[in-house]
Amino acid sequence: MLTKGADFVLCNTVQELEPKVIAALQTYKPFYAIGPIFAPGFTNTTRATSLWSESDCTQWLNSKPRGSVLYASFGSLAHMTRRVLEEIANGLLLSNVSFVWVLRPNVVGSVKVDPLPVGFLKAIRDCGIVIPWCSQTQVLAHPAIGGFFTHCGWNSILEAIWCEVPLLCFPLMSDQFTNRKQVLDYWKVGIDLSDRTVITKEEVSKNVSRLMGGPLGDQLKTTGKEIKKKL
């Protein structure tokens, strides 16, 4: 609706990634792909990307083998039920994969109660860390990161492709479902967690393991290198 009165549209996308979509849009209005909008050296910057306090997990990541850590983050806006969050937590534990999980205090609403399962933080020991926020690009660019469990926000997808990190897709709202289709069907740089709104810890564990190890993970990384060239 906001574009109806505009003379032209600028969009943070890439002509080579979405040629058919962009061509279709250009039949209605001048449409220019000007992405990816990355500052030079953006993966190495120490400048905060939001007003939220950022945790530095570099030292912890430095202690982990290359490509062995899953980064999990569902963005700054998305919310989920406590049941879904508990299934994700238990699934991460079940997978035995090391992880960095960005968990906003209000991800399950405004209730100021720890939404994690009882004993979760004690159970993960040194296998994982849970932090409220971080510099996502710095984490994605770290050699220890081997996968990204994501809500499929557009900026997150572009950053992951740039850092050659395959995606485990779990869209929660708005354009994230369309973004997932791009990742899975067209670019083939990720896998789907579930096509249902109800998920289980077994699904989480199985797909985290598929993403982080074996031939599928290797294939996604190889494909990702080719897609990065388009960026």
N, C-alpha and C positions, 0 to 999 in steps of 0.2 A: 504494500500500500504506500509506503514512504517513497518508493521510486517512481510513482506515476507522474509526479510533477518535475522530476529531475531531467536534466539535459543529457546526462550520461552517468554511468556507474563505474566506480573503481572497486575492485575486489581483491582480497588477499588470497588469490589462487594462482595457478600456474597454467599457462596456455597448453603446454605439452602434457599436462596431467589430465586436463578435462576439455579436450578440443571439441567434442561433439556438444557437450553442454553449453560451452561458451558460444559456439556457433549458433545454437538455437536461441540463446538469449540475445545475441546480436541482431537477430531478425526483428526484435521488438524495440531495442534501444541500444545506442552505443555502449558497449560493455568492454572494459579493459581489465585484463588480469595483470596485476602489478606485484604479485607475490613471488616467492615468500618474503614477507617483511621481516627480515632478520638484520640486526645491527652487525657490523663487522666484528668477528671474534665473539659473538654473543654467547657461545658455550663456555667461554673463559671469564666472563665478566663477574665481578663481585658486587655489582650494583643490585640492590633489591628490586624485585619485579612487582612488588605490591606493598601495601602499607602494613601487611601482617609480618610479624617477626619470623625470620627464617632460621631453621635449624641447619647446622653444618654437619653433614654425616660423612664428610670426605675421609676422615681418619678411619672410621669403621669400614667404609668401602675399600680403603687401601689394604685392609687385612684379608680381603676375600679374593679368591681366584678369578681370573678373567672370565667374563660372561656367565658368572654363576649366580648373580643376584637378580631377583625380580623387583622392579619398581612398580608400586601400586598407588594410583592416585585417581580420584574421581572429580577433580576440578573444584572450583570455588563456589559453584551455585547448586550443584545437584544434591538431592537428598534421597535417602532410602529408608526402608523400615528397619527396625532393630533386628527383626528376624533375618532379613537379607544380609545385614552386616555380620551377624553371628555366623551365618553359613559361610561367608567369605573368610572370616577369621579362622574358623575350624578347618576350612578347606586348605588355607595356607599352611596350617599346622600339619595337616595330613599329607601334604605334598613333600614335606622334608626339603623344600627349596628355601634358600636364604632370601630375605626380602627386606625392602624399605617400604613402609606403608605410610603414606601421608593421610592422616585421619583428622579432618576438621572437627572441632568441638561440637559444632551444630549440624553434623551430617545426618543425624536422625531426628532433628528438630531442636527446639530451644531448651529441652529438659537437661538440666545440668547434672546428669548422672552418667557414669562411665558406661558406654554402650557395649563395650567388649565383654565377651564371656568371662565368667569368674575364673581367675587363675591364668588367663591367656598370657599376660605379660611375663609371668613367672615361667610359663611353659615354653615360651619361645627362646629363652636364655640368650645365647649369642647368635642364634639362627636368624633372628630378625629384629628390626627396630621399628617403633611406631613414633612418628613425629607429627606435629600439627601443621607444618608448612616447610617448604624448602625452595631453593632455586632449582626449578625443574630441569632447565637446560644443563646446568652443571652436573646434576645427577645422571641425566640421560647420556651425557658425553663421557661419563666415567667408564674406564675399561671393564670394571667388574659387572656392569649392568648388561644382562643378557635378554631381558624382556620387559614389556610395559603392559601392565594390567590397567586398562583405561576405560573411561566413559565415552571416548571417541569425540571429545571436543576438537574442533578444527585446528586450533593452534597446537594442541598436544600431538595430533597426528603429523602435522608438518615438522614439528620438532623431533619426533621419533624417527621419521624417515630421514631427516638430515643426519641424525646420530646413528643411523643404521640399526635401530632397535625394533625387533618384531613386536607385534601387538596382540594382546588378548582382549577382545572387544566385549564391553558390557555397557551399551548405551542406556541412558536413563531418561532423556528428555529431548524435545525439540529436534534440531537437525542432526543429532548424534546417530539416529537410526539410519539416515541417508549416508552419513559419513562412514558408518560401518559397512554399508554395501560397497562403497568405493574401495575400502581397505580389503574386503574379502573377495569380491567378484572381479574387480577391474585391476587393482594394483597387486593383489595377492601378497600382501606383506603382513598378514595376521590371520588369526583364527577366532572363531566365535566361542563365547562362553556358553550361551544358551539362547534359544529363540523364544523362551518363555519368561514371564515375569517372576515366576517362582524358581529359585535355584537351590541346589543342594551342595553340601560340602564335598560330596563325591565328585560332582561336576567340576567344581572349582579345582580340586586336587588333580583330577585327571587332565584337565586342560592346561593347568600350570605346568605339569610334567611334560605334556606334549610340546608346549611352547619352548621350554627351557632345555630340553635334551633330545637327542636322537636326530634322525634324518629330516624330520619335518622342520625342526628349528633351524637346521643348517640350510634347508632350501629357502625358508623365509628370509634368512639373512642374505643369501645370494641374490634373491629377487629384489630385496631392499636396496642393495648396492646399485642395481640398474635404475630403480625408481629415483634414487638420490641424484643420479646424473641428470635427470629431467629437472630437478629442483635447481 
